[in-house]
């Protein structure tokens, strides 16, 4: 049985998209952004979701309790541009039922 959750994503042009994201496909937020083509191809997930490029940096706007940042995510964000206190790498945010109602804004392309 598939269970989709609702996520609000503000793209890099400031347009808000409310999308349904599947929880049964082991996707992360970066993959959902790519799936819905919310950014031009080749501008997000350049490293393939390995927390090595920060092209999927986003700002978490909702109060969801997310997993702690890994050492790799912390290291990448320490080198990235446009980092804010609520910055996360989309490739490190797994889509699951607890993410229902998540609100994020994509960081500007570096």
N, C-alpha and C positions, 0 to 999 in steps of 0.2 A: 504494500500500500504506500503510495507516494504522498508525502506531506509537504506542501509548499508553504513558505513563509513570506511575509511581505517585508521588503526592505526599501528604504528611501535613499536614493543616491543622487547627489547634486554633482553634475559633470563639470568639466573644466571651463565650460562656457556659462556656468551658473544656472543651467536648466535642471529642474528637479524631476527625477524619474522614480515612480513608484512601481516596483517590479515584484514578480513572484519568483522566488528562488527555491529550487528543489533541495530538500534535505537528504535525499536518498542517493545522491551521486558523489558524495565525498568531495564537493567543490569548496574552494576558498573564495573569498570576496573578489580577489583579482580575476579569477576564472569567470565569475558571474558577470563582472564588468565586460570582459571580453565576449562572453556568450551573447550578451545583449547589445554588443557593439556600441558602447557608450563613449568610446574614445577611438581615434583612428588606429587602424591596425599597425602594430609595430611600435606603439608608444606606451604600452603598459605590459608588465610581465616580461621584460626584455631578458631577464636571467632565467626565465622559466619557473619562477616561484621559489627560488632558492634563498631569498632574503639577501641578495648580493647586488641589487641595483637601485632600489628605492623608487623605481618608476611607478610602482603601485601605491605609493604613499597616500594616505587619506587621513582626514580629520574625523574622528568619531564624535558625532554631535549628540548622540543619545547617551543615556546613563547605563547602558548594558555592562554587565560584569564580564569582561573579556579575560581570556587566559593571560597570565603574566608574559611580558616580552621575554623572548629567549635572548641569550647573549649575542647571537648573530643579528637579531632584529635591533637590539640596542646599539650594536656596533655600526650597523648600516645607517640608522637614524642619526647617529652622532656625526656622520660624514655628509648627510643629505642637506639639501637646501630647503628653505621654507618650512622648517620643522617647527611645530607648535606643541604645547604640552599634551594635546590630545592626538598627536600623530601616531599612526600605526601603519604597518605594511599590510596591504590587503591580502597578500599571499599568505600571511600568518593568521588570518581570521577565518577559521573553518565555519562553514554554513551548517547550522544545526537548529533544532527547534527553539533553543534558548535565544537565538538571534532574531526571532520574530519582532518586527518593529524597529530594527536597527536603522539608524540614520547616520550617513556619512557624507562627507564632501571630498571629492578627489582633489589632491594637491596639484598645484600648477606643474606643468611639464618642466623638468629641469633642463 
